[in-house]
């Protein structure tokens, strides 16, 4: 009988809690929070704890919306936990304003929505942003338990995943960004430290979700260009982490909108609206007051429609609802003023005693009123200049239960990828919007129904509950993916056992790679000279007469001889071509020819010229193309091209073409670290064999070692090694323990 999967708790973290708490006359007063995240998640959270849910309960962490005096804090915590399943984060309203109206909405919001000229780059706002992210991280760490799923939301908390992961490595963390992620060209406008910290902050998540495929690709592009981490189908492996990025277009609770149409309050609203709009077609525009929503462009397009199509005058009405947002911010106040001036101009220019072209309201819209507006409007005009998803478009389609109505939708909204049957427009082209409106108000009912049937079916299938379940399923699945990579991690008990075995043994053989194992990779090979610490560590290992130390590297013999010529260890250069035992001369392990080099060198030099930042290194019996210092995306393209070119060119020549860590090397076939390693292993008997390396060239050695040998890969990856360590520092700690320094 199969075991029932264990249920776990979900912890949601967002800027705001699903409720607001205010103090009036010393008493607490509670209200509901507004916003798409709260309404969407609320529908999903109703399923938590049911028989078909993998979640036992949930806890929501966030700011309660106001400052609370000391005497009411415990009461607020108690009510938050018992009534709202919430855990409040306490910040003063001044701190929250500096954070929310500061870096969040003066830096991240405009930049990520492609408004760089509106973006502020103020260090004090950045410091406040980091401080608040730390406060949220600490709040989570106070309550998180080992089996919890953590789901952090949106641009306010970009740094938080890594802050939590660094202090709770075992926590399973998901992050979802509800706004666009910009292209590298936009993202890199942030100062270097900020952009690096934001990317590393997000990479603390185990699963990172975006609304649209483009945003996912933009993030991956930034990661490779700024942090240097490549991906495989969205899976990113760093030296110490495995994380996944994917696309999850957020849905809505379709049934909530359908059932609302039967509500008496909604029905009354519908009757009143129809009574006030006799004989005209209603075009609905409903949005927050925000410069990213393209509200002015809509008004200008409506003006063009009335100008160029006089037959629509007194036949159409634009219902423009602007929901107050971020009152007191100059940019938003200016937008409001411009909207109202343009509404007045259009109404003055085209209006008559019996007809007002634009019915404008600046107010919050209750849910029944919103559904009524969707239901009676013949056209929905949704034209953001840039938007993460835009749920208004989906809500309008959901509310059209008879499948009538026309959606005019910006191609810059994430929803446009799912709602392709809408009339898709460029929101910057007023004439195109006007033409779309003319098409919309004239569209036959049959065509409206054909389009809406497809869109409604799609949003019904991929609703908000499916969206949340898909994300959390991916998050849970990452545990298994990570375990495949983490299962070989060298734990402290295993390390202690290895050190014990080492000390008990009398004949030890230590194979050590150099670049990426003993020293970090650098932009130019000549910069990787060993530090005093590395030199001292190797010297201590070599001076122990029980040890045979073999430094086995891809470097040329001249460099190895210069750096380690005085060390009493065996040096292997060019991956096995040259061998030099202590106090002996260099000897060729296997007779080689360099006759092929004049034919291959021009090819590598050609690619070196094509890729700025790359270089060609000529060794005695091998050639290497280095591209660590070059543009990473261009490097990948040219590296694949060069590999293909060389593979075809050398098909009938006895040569190997090897791709290492930011290098492509050409050398004679039949010789590698494994063949040299076997030769040394057979030279005498050893009771302790260790091999440490980071590159796939080291895999040749790992594969031929005896079963009793200890093989260690630096970095988390698929490997033939028995163990992995996360970084060079762990290699140093292990070798220093062998050397008696730890």
C-alpha positions in Angstrom: 0.0 0.0 0.0 1.5 3.4 -1.1 2.3 5.9 1.6 0.2 9.0 1.8 2.4 12.1 0.9 3.1 14.2 4.0 1.4 17.5 4.0 3.4 20.7 4.7 2.7 24.2 5.7 2.9 27.1 3.2 4.4 30.4 4.3 3.5 33.4 2.0 5.6 36.5 2.3 4.6 39.8 0.7 4.9 43.5 1.2 1.4 43.7 2.7 -0.8 41.3 4.6 -4.3 40.4 3.3 -5.7 42.8 5.9 -5.0 46.3 7.2 -4.8 47.2 10.9 -5.1 50.8 12.1 -5.3 52.4 15.5 -8.2 54.7 16.2 -8.6 56.2 19.7 -6.2 53.5 21.0 -8.2 50.6 19.5 -7.4 48.3 16.6 -9.6 48.4 13.5 -9.2 45.8 10.7 -10.0 46.0 7.0 -9.3 44.2 3.8 -6.3 44.9 1.7 -6.8 45.6 -2.0 -4.7 44.2 -4.9 -4.5 41.4 -7.4 -2.2 39.3 -5.3 -4.5 39.3 -2.2 -7.6 38.5 -4.2 -5.9 35.9 -6.3 -4.2 34.1 -3.4 -7.3 34.3 -1.2 -9.1 32.1 -3.7 -6.3 29.6 -3.7 -5.9 29.6 0.1 -9.5 28.4 0.5 -8.3 25.1 -0.9 -5.5 24.7 1.7 -6.2 22.0 4.3 -8.8 20.3 2.1 -8.4 16.6 1.2 -7.1 17.4 -2.4 -4.4 19.8 -1.2 -0.8 18.9 -0.4 -0.8 21.8 2.2 -1.9 21.4 5.8 -2.1 25.1 6.6 -0.7 28.4 5.7 0.9 31.5 7.3 1.1 34.9 5.7 3.9 37.3 6.6 3.7 41.0 5.8 3.2 44.5 7.0 -0.3 45.2 8.5 -0.6 48.6 6.9 0.0 50.9 9.8 2.0 51.7 12.9 0.7 50.1 16.1 1.6 51.2 19.6 3.4 48.9 22.0 0.3 48.1 24.0 -1.6 46.8 21.0 1.2 44.7 19.4 0.4 41.5 21.2 -3.3 41.9 20.5 -2.6 42.4 16.9 -0.3 39.4 16.7 -3.0 37.2 18.4 -5.8 38.4 16.1 -3.5 38.2 13.0 -2.7 34.6 13.8 -6.1 33.3 14.9 -8.3 35.1 12.4 -6.1 35.8 9.4 -3.4 33.0 9.7 -0.9 35.9 9.5 2.4 37.0 11.1 2.8 40.8 11.1 6.1 42.5 10.3 6.3 45.8 12.3 7.7 48.9 10.6 6.9 52.5 11.2 4.9 54.3 8.5 7.9 56.5 7.9 10.1 53.4 7.4 7.6 51.9 5.1 7.2 55.1 3.1 10.9 55.4 2.6 11.0 51.8 1.4 7.8 51.6 -0.6 7.7 55.1 -2.1 11.5 55.2 -2.2 13.5 52.4 -3.9 10.4 50.2 -4.7 8.5 52.8 -6.6 11.1 55.3 -7.6 13.7 52.8 -8.8 12.5 49.3 -9.3 9.0 50.1 -10.6 9.9 52.6 -13.3 13.1 50.8 -14.4 11.4 47.3 -14.7 8.6 48.9 -16.6 11.0 50.5 -19.1 10.8 54.1 -17.9 14.5 54.8 -17.2 14.1 58.5 -17.3 11.7 58.3 -14.3 14.2 56.2 -12.3 16.0 57.5 -9.3 19.4 56.1 -8.2 19.8 57.2 -4.6 22.1 55.3 -2.3 20.0 56.1 0.8 16.9 54.6 -0.8 19.0 51.5 -1.6 20.2 51.2 2.0 16.6 51.4 3.2 15.5 48.8 0.8 18.2 46.4 2.0 17.3 47.2 5.6 13.6 46.4 5.1 14.4 43.2 3.3 16.5 42.1 6.3 13.6 42.9 8.6 11.3 40.6 6.5 13.9 37.9 6.3 14.3 38.0 10.1 10.5 37.7 10.6 10.5 34.6 8.3 13.4 33.0 10.2 11.5 33.4 13.5 8.7 31.1 12.3 10.0 28.9 9.5 10.2 25.2 10.2 12.2 22.5 8.3 9.3 21.1 6.2 7.7 24.5 5.3 7.3 25.8 1.8 8.2 29.4 1.6 6.7 31.6 -1.2 7.9 35.1 -1.4 6.2 37.6 -3.7 7.1 40.6 -5.8 9.6 43.4 -6.4 9.5 44.7 -2.8 11.5 41.7 -1.6 14.0 40.9 -4.3 16.9 40.5 -1.9 15.1 38.4 0.6 15.5 34.8 -0.8 19.3 34.9 -0.5 19.1 36.5 2.9 17.0 33.6 4.1 18.9 30.9 2.2 22.3 32.0 3.6 21.0 31.5 7.2 18.6 28.6 6.5 20.2 26.6 3.7 17.6 23.8 4.0 14.6 26.1 3.5 12.6 25.4 0.3 12.0 28.9 -1.1 9.9 30.0 -4.1 9.8 33.6 -5.4 7.3 35.1 -7.9 7.8 38.4 -9.6 4.5 40.0 -10.5 6.0 42.8 -12.7 8.1 42.5 -15.8 11.8 41.6 -15.6 13.6 43.9 -18.0 16.2 43.1 -20.6 19.8 43.3 -19.8 20.2 46.6 -21.6 17.7 48.1 -19.1 18.7 46.2 -16.0 22.3 47.1 -16.3 21.4 50.8 -15.8 21.4 49.9 -12.1 24.7 50.5 -10.3 27.0 47.4 -10.4 26.6 46.5 -6.7 22.8 46.9 -6.8 22.2 44.8 -9.9 24.6 42.0 -8.6 22.9 42.0 -5.2 19.4 41.8 -6.8 20.3 38.9 -9.0 22.0 37.0 -6.2 19.1 37.8 -4.0 16.7 36.2 -6.4 19.0 33.2 -6.9 18.5 32.4 -3.2 15.1 31.0 -4.4 14.9 27.3 -5.4 12.2 28.2 -7.9 11.8 31.6 -9.5 8.6 32.3 -11.4 7.6 35.0 -14.0 4.4 35.7 -15.8 5.8 35.6 -19.3 8.5 33.7 -21.2 10.2 36.9 -22.2 10.7 37.9 -18.5 12.2 34.5 -17.8 14.7 34.8 -20.6 15.6 38.4 -19.6 16.5 37.2 -16.1 18.6 34.3 -17.5 20.3 36.7 -19.8 21.2 39.0 -16.9 22.4 36.1 -14.8 24.8 34.9 -17.5 26.1 38.4 -18.4 26.4 39.8 -14.9 27.0 36.7 -12.7 28.4 34.4 -15.3 26.1 31.5 -14.6 24.8 29.6 -17.6 21.6 27.5 -17.6 20.2 24.4 -19.0 16.5 24.8 -19.9 16.1 27.2 -17.0 18.1 25.1 -14.5 21.0 27.0 -13.1 23.9 25.2 -11.4 26.3 27.4 -9.5 29.2 26.0 -7.4 27.0 25.7 -4.4 23.3 25.9 -5.6 20.8 24.4 -8.0 17.8 26.6 -8.8 15.1 26.6 -11.5 13.4 29.5 -13.4 10.2 29.0 -15.2 7.1 30.8 -16.6 3.8 30.7 -14.7 1.1 33.0 -16.2 -1.1 34.0 -13.2 -4.8 33.2 -13.6 -7.9 34.5 -11.9 -10.8 32.9 -10.0 -13.2 32.7 -13.0 -16.0 31.2 -10.9 -15.9 34.2 -8.5 -16.7 36.5 -11.4 -19.4 34.3 -12.8 -21.1 33.8 -9.5 -20.9 37.5 -8.7 -23.3 38.1 -11.7 -26.1 36.4 -9.7 -25.5 38.6 -6.7 -28.3 41.1 -6.0 -25.8 44.0 -5.5 -24.2 43.3 -8.9 -27.6 42.9 -10.6 -28.7 46.3 -9.2 -25.5 47.9 -10.5 -26.1 46.3 -14.0 -29.6 47.7 -14.1 -28.5 51.2 -13.2 -25.6 51.2 -15.7 -27.9 50.0 -18.5 -30.4 52.8 -17.6 -27.7 55.4 -17.8 -26.3 54.2 -21.1 -29.3 54.0 -23.5 -28.5 53.5 -27.2 -24.7 53.7 -26.9 -21.9 51.2 -26.9 -19.8 51.4 -23.8 -16.0 51.2 -23.9 -14.5 50.4 -20.5 -11.2 51.6 -19.2 -10.4 50.7 -15.6 -7.0 51.0 -14.1 -4.9 52.2 -11.3 -3.6 55.8 -11.6 -0.1 54.9 -13.0 2.0 56.2 -15.8 2.7 52.6 -17.0 -0.9 52.0 -17.8 -1.0 54.2 -20.9 -4.2 56.0 -19.8 -3.4 59.2 -21.7 -2.7 57.2 -24.9 -6.2 55.7 -24.6 -7.8 59.1 -24.3 -5.9 60.4 -27.2 -6.8 57.4 -29.3 -10.5 57.9 -28.3 -10.2 61.5 -29.5 -8.8 60.3 -32.8 -11.7 57.8 -33.1 -14.3 60.6 -32.7 -12.3 62.9 -35.0 -11.9 60.3 -37.8 -15.2 58.5 -37.4 -17.9 61.1 -36.9 -20.5 58.3 -37.3 -19.5 57.1 -33.8 -20.3 60.4 -32.1 -23.2 60.0 -29.7 -23.0 56.3 -30.4 -20.1 55.4 -28.0 -19.1 56.3 -24.5 -15.7 55.8 -22.9 -16.3 54.8 -19.2 -12.9 55.8 -17.7 -12.4 54.6 -14.1 -9.1 55.7 -12.6 -8.3 54.1 -9.2 -6.3 56.3 -6.8 -2.7 55.0 -6.4 0.3 56.3 -4.5 -1.3 59.7 -3.7 1.2 62.3 -2.9 3.9 61.1 -5.4 4.7 63.9 -7.8 4.8 61.6 -10.9 1.3 60.2 -10.1 -0.2 63.5 -9.2 1.0 64.9 -12.5 -0.5 61.9 -14.4 -3.9 62.5 -12.7 -3.8 66.2 -13.7 -3.0 65.4 -17.3 -5.8 62.8 -17.5 -8.4 65.2 -16.1 -7.3 68.0 -18.5 -7.6 65.7 -21.5 -11.0 64.4 -20.4 -12.2 68.0 -20.2 -10.8 68.8 -23.6 -12.5 65.8 -25.3 -15.8 66.4 -23.6 -15.7 70.1 -24.4 -14.8 69.4 -28.1 -17.3 66.6 -28.9 -19.9 66.6 -26.1 -23.5 67.7 -26.4 -26.3 68.3 -23.9 -27.5 64.7 -24.3 -24.1 63.0 -24.7 -20.9 63.0 -22.6 -18.1 61.2 -24.6 -16.0 60.4 -21.6 -17.6 59.5 -18.3 -14.7 59.9 -15.9 -14.5 58.7 -12.3 -11.6 58.9 -9.9 -12.4 56.4 -7.2 -12.0 52.9 -5.7 -14.4 50.4 -7.4 -16.2 47.8 -5.1 -16.2 44.3 -6.5 -19.9 44.1 -7.4 -19.6 47.4 -9.3 -16.5 46.2 -11.2 -18.2 43.0 -12.3 -21.2 45.0 -13.4 -19.0 47.3 -15.5 -17.4 44.3 -17.1 -20.8 42.8 -17.9 -22.4 45.9 -19.5 -19.3 47.2 -21.4 -19.3 46.3 -25.1 -15.5 46.8 -25.3 -12.7 46.7 -22.8 -9.7 48.9 -23.6 -6.6 47.6 -21.8 -3.5 49.3 -23.1 -0.7 49.4 -20.6 2.7 50.6 -21.9 4.2 47.7 -20.0 2.6 45.3 -17.6 3.6 42.1 -15.9 0.3 40.3 -16.5 -2.8 42.6 -16.3 -5.6 40.7 -14.7 -8.2 43.2 -15.9 -8.1 41.7 -19.3 -8.9 38.2 -17.9 -11.5 39.5 -15.5 -13.4 41.2 -18.4 -13.4 38.0 -20.5 -14.5 35.9 -17.4 -17.4 38.3 -16.8 -18.8 37.9 -20.4 -20.9 34.8 -19.7 -22.7 35.1 -23.0 -19.3 35.3 -24.8 -20.0 38.7 -26.3 -17.8 41.8 -25.9 -14.5 42.7 -27.4 -11.1 43.0 -25.7 -8.6 45.5 -27.1 -5.3 44.5 -25.5 -1.8 45.9 -25.5 0.9 43.6 -26.8 3.1 44.9 -23.9 0.9 43.1 -21.3 1.8 39.6 -20.2 -1.8 38.6 -20.7 -1.4 39.2 -24.5 0.5 35.9 -24.7 -2.6 34.0 -23.5 -5.4 36.1 -25.0 -4.3 36.1 -28.6 -7.9 36.3 -29.9 -8.2 39.8 -28.5 -7.5 42.8 -30.8 -3.8 43.2 -30.0 -2.4 46.7 -30.4 0.8 48.6 -29.8 -0.1 51.0 -26.9 2.2 53.7 -28.2 0.3 54.0 -31.5 -2.8 56.1 -30.9 -4.0 55.7 -34.5 -3.7 51.9 -34.2 -5.7 52.0 -30.9 -8.4 54.2 -32.6 -8.6 51.7 -35.5 -8.9 48.8 -33.1 -11.8 50.6 -31.3 -13.6 51.2 -34.6 -13.2 47.5 -35.4 -14.3 46.5 -31.9 -17.6 48.5 -31.8 -18.4 47.2 -35.3 -17.5 43.5 -34.7 -20.4 41.1 -35.5 -21.7 39.1 -32.5 -20.7 35.8 -34.0 -17.1 36.9 -34.3 -17.2 38.2 -30.7 -18.5 34.9 -29.5 -15.9 32.9 -31.5 -13.0 34.8 -29.9 -14.4 34.8 -26.4 -15.2 31.2 -26.3 -11.5 30.3 -26.9 -10.3 32.9 -24.4 -12.8 31.9 -21.7 -12.0 28.3 -22.1 -8.3 29.0 -21.6 -8.6 31.2 -18.5 -11.1 28.7 -17.0 -8.5 25.9 -17.4 -5.5 27.9 -16.2 -7.1 29.7 -13.3 -5.4 31.1 -10.2 -5.7 27.8 -8.3 -4.0 25.9 -11.2 -1.3 28.7 -11.3 -0.5 28.4 -7.6 -0.6 24.6 -7.7 1.7 24.5 -10.7 4.2 26.8 -9.0 4.2 24.9 -5.7 4.4 21.5 -7.5 7.6 22.7 -9.2 8.9 24.0 -5.8 8.3 20.6 -4.2 9.8 18.8 -7.2 13.0 20.8 -6.8 13.7 18.9 -3.6 14.2 15.7 -5.6 16.2 17.6 -8.3 18.5 19.1 -5.7 18.9 15.8 -3.9 20.4 14.3 -7.0 23.1 16.9 -7.0 23.5 17.4 -3.2 23.5 13.6 -2.3 27.3 13.6 -3.0 28.1 16.7 -1.0 31.0 16.0 1.4 29.5 16.2 4.8 31.3 16.9 8.0 31.1 13.3 9.2 32.5 12.0 5.9 35.2 14.7 6.0 36.2 13.6 9.5 36.3 9.9 8.3 38.5 10.9 5.4 40.9 12.7 7.6 41.0 9.7 9.9 41.7 7.3 7.0 44.4 9.6 5.7 46.2 9.7 9.0 46.0 5.9 9.4 47.5 5.3 5.9 51.2 4.9 5.2 51.4 5.3 1.4 49.2 8.1 0.0 48.7 9.4 -3.5 47.1 12.8 -3.9 46.0 13.9 -7.4 45.3 17.7 -7.4 44.0 19.8 -10.2 45.0 23.5 -10.2 42.7 26.0 -11.8 39.3 25.9 -10.3 40.4 23.5 -7.6 43.3 25.1 -5.7 42.9 28.6 -7.1 39.8 30.4 -8.5 39.4 31.1 -12.2 40.6 34.5 -13.4 40.1 36.5 -16.5 43.7 35.9 -17.8 45.6 32.6 -17.2 48.8 34.3 -16.1 46.9 35.9 -13.2 46.4 32.6 -11.4 49.7 32.5 -9.6 49.4 30.5 -6.3 48.9 32.5 -3.2 51.2 32.2 -0.1 48.4 30.1 1.5 48.2 27.6 -1.4 52.0 27.4 -1.6 52.4 26.7 2.1 49.6 24.1 2.1 51.2 22.2 -0.8 54.6 22.4 0.7 53.3 20.9 4.0 51.7 18.0 2.1 54.8 17.4 0.0 57.1 17.4 2.9 55.2 14.5 4.5 57.2 11.4 3.3 54.1 9.3 3.3 52.6 11.5 0.5 53.1 11.4 -3.2 51.5 14.6 -4.4 50.7 15.0 -8.1 49.7 18.4 -9.5 47.9 17.5 -12.7 46.9 20.5 -14.8 46.2 21.7 -18.3 48.8 24.4 -18.0 52.1 24.4 -19.9 55.2 23.0 -18.3 57.1 26.4 -18.3 54.4 28.0 -16.1 54.2 25.0 -13.7 57.9 24.8 -13.5 58.2 28.5 -12.7 55.5 28.3 -10.0 56.3 24.9 -8.5 59.8 24.0 -9.6 61.2 23.8 -6.1 58.3 21.7 -4.7 58.9 18.1 -4.0 55.9 16.9 -6.0 55.2 15.4 -9.4 54.0 18.0 -12.0 51.8 17.0 -15.0 51.4 19.6 -17.7 49.1 19.9 -20.6 46.7 17.3 -19.2 49.3 14.5 -19.3 51.7 15.3 -22.2 54.6 16.3 -19.9 55.5 14.8 -16.5 58.2 16.0 -14.1 59.0 14.0 -11.0 60.7 15.7 -8.0 64.3 16.7 -8.8 64.1 15.3 -12.3 63.7 16.8 -15.8 60.5 17.1 -17.7 59.7 14.0 -19.8 57.1 13.4 -22.4 54.7 10.8 -21.2 53.9 9.7 -24.8 55.7 10.7 -27.9 53.8 13.6 -29.6 53.9 15.5 -32.8 53.1 19.2 -33.2 52.9 19.1 -37.1 49.2 19.7 -36.9 49.5 23.1 -35.1 50.0 25.3 -38.1 46.7 24.0 -39.6 44.7 24.6 -36.4 46.2 27.8 -35.1 44.8 30.1 -37.8 41.3 28.8 -37.0 41.6 29.6 -33.3 43.1 33.0 -34.1 40.2 33.8 -36.4 37.7 33.1 -33.6 40.0 35.1 -31.2 39.7 38.1 -33.6 35.9 37.6 -33.9 35.4 37.6 -30.1 36.8 40.6 -28.2 38.1 39.5 -24.8 39.1 36.0 -26.0 42.7 34.9 -26.6 44.7 32.0 -28.0 47.4 30.2 -25.9 50.0 28.1 -27.7 51.6 25.3 -25.8 54.2 22.9 -27.1 51.7 20.2 -28.0 48.3 21.8 -27.6 46.4 24.9 -28.5 43.8 26.6 -26.3 41.2 29.2 -27.0 40.3 31.1 -23.8 37.1 33.2 -23.6 36.5 33.8 -19.9 36.9 37.6 -20.4 34.5 37.8 -23.3 30.8 38.6 -23.6 29.2 35.4 -22.2 26.3 35.1 -24.7 28.4 35.8 -27.8 31.0 33.4 -26.3 28.5 30.6 -26.1 27.4 31.0 -29.7 31.0 31.2 -31.1 32.2 28.3 -28.8 29.5 26.0 -30.3 30.4 27.2 -33.8 34.2 26.7 -33.1 33.6 23.2 -31.7 31.6 22.2 -34.7 34.2 23.7 -37.0 37.1 21.9 -35.3 35.2 18.6 -34.9 34.6 18.5 -38.7 38.1 19.7 -39.5 39.9 17.2 -37.3 37.6 14.2 -38.2 40.4 12.4 -40.1 43.2 13.6 -37.8 44.3 12.0 -34.6 43.4 15.0 -32.4 41.1 15.6 -29.5 38.9 18.7 -29.3 38.0 19.4 -25.6 35.7 22.0 -24.1 36.6 22.9 -20.5 35.6 25.8 -18.2 35.5 28.8 -20.6 38.2 27.1 -22.8 38.4 25.0 -25.9 41.6 22.9 -26.3 43.0 20.9 -29.2 45.6 18.2 -28.5 46.7 14.8 -29.5 44.1 12.0 -29.1 44.5 9.1 -26.7 46.1 11.0 -23.9 44.4 12.5 -20.9 44.5 12.8 -17.1 43.2 9.3 -16.8 46.0 7.6 -18.8 48.7 9.5 -16.8 46.8 8.7 -13.5 46.7 5.0 -14.3 50.5 5.0 -15.0 51.3 6.6 -11.7 48.9 4.3 -9.8 50.6 1.2 -11.3 54.1 2.4 -10.3 53.7 1.4 -6.7 51.1 0.3 -4.1 49.1 3.0 -2.3 46.7 2.5 0.6 45.1 6.0 0.3 44.3 7.6 -3.1 42.6 11.0 -3.4 41.8 13.0 -6.6 40.3 16.5 -6.6 39.3 18.4 -9.7 36.6 20.7 -11.0 36.5 20.3 -14.8 35.2 17.6 -17.1 38.8 16.8 -18.0 39.1 15.5 -14.4 36.3 13.1 -15.1 38.8 11.0 -17.2 40.8 10.5 -14.0 37.8 9.9 -11.7 36.6 7.1 -14.0 39.8 5.1 -13.8 40.5 5.3 -10.1 40.1 2.2 -8.0 36.8 1.8 -6.0 38.6 2.5 -2.8 39.9 5.8 -4.0 38.4 9.1 -2.8 37.4 11.4 -5.7 36.0 14.9 -5.2 34.4 17.2 -7.7 34.6 21.0 -7.0 31.1 22.4 -7.7 27.6 20.9 -7.8 27.3 18.9 -11.1 26.8 15.4 -12.5 30.0 13.6 -12.0 31.8 10.3 -11.7 33.4 11.5 -8.5 32.3 9.9 -5.2 31.8 13.3 -3.5 31.4 17.0 -4.3 32.3 20.1 -2.5 30.8 23.5 -3.1 33.8 25.7 -3.5 37.6 26.1 -3.4 37.5 27.1 0.3 36.2 23.6 1.2 39.1 22.1 -0.8 41.5 24.2 1.2 39.9 23.2 4.5 40.2 19.5 3.7 43.8 19.7 2.5 44.8 21.8 5.5 43.2 19.1 7.7 45.4 16.5 6.0 48.4 18.8 6.4 47.6 19.1 10.2 46.6 22.8 10.1 42.9 22.2 11.0 
